[in-house]
Amino acid sequence: MNLPRFHLAFPVSDLEATRRFYVDLLGCGLGRESSEWLDFDFFGHQITAHRVEQTKVGAANDVDGDAVPIPHFGAILPWEQWHALSERLRAAGVEFVIGPRIRFAGQVGEQATMFLHDPAGNALEFKSFRDDRRVFASE
């Protein structure tokens, strides 16, 4: 099944640090680039980092006992890929905002989740469901 891809543009202050984070650490492909922005293949979606003078860290919202950073973006990965990324990030010494864990354990929305910041302070969430049909399930 071909799903639509999303595009997200977000602010960063250091393009080279951003390139290293998304390409070297997360494993994203690098697309088009200029002296002011970089395109990445973010797990099949296009994200664009735009260089700006100032970036702003947002607020937080309580979700299952965690202070979830708002705004944030991320990807829903297959179970095995999420665990492989989690281990790679831990091995690299990444400081997590919310470390890898299972959220809503035993409930309909049970999911693996982790949050971290990129070099510009943008919050990212990576999550996974054992059963992809549960992504939008409410019962």
Secondary structure, 3 states (H helix, E strand, C coil): CCCCCCEEEEEECCHHHHHHHHHHHCCCEEEEECCCEEEEEECCEEEEEEECCCCCCCEEEEECCEEEEECEEEEECCHHHHHHHHHHHHHCCCCEEEEEEEECCCCCCCEEEEEEECCCCCEEEEEECCCHHHCCCCC
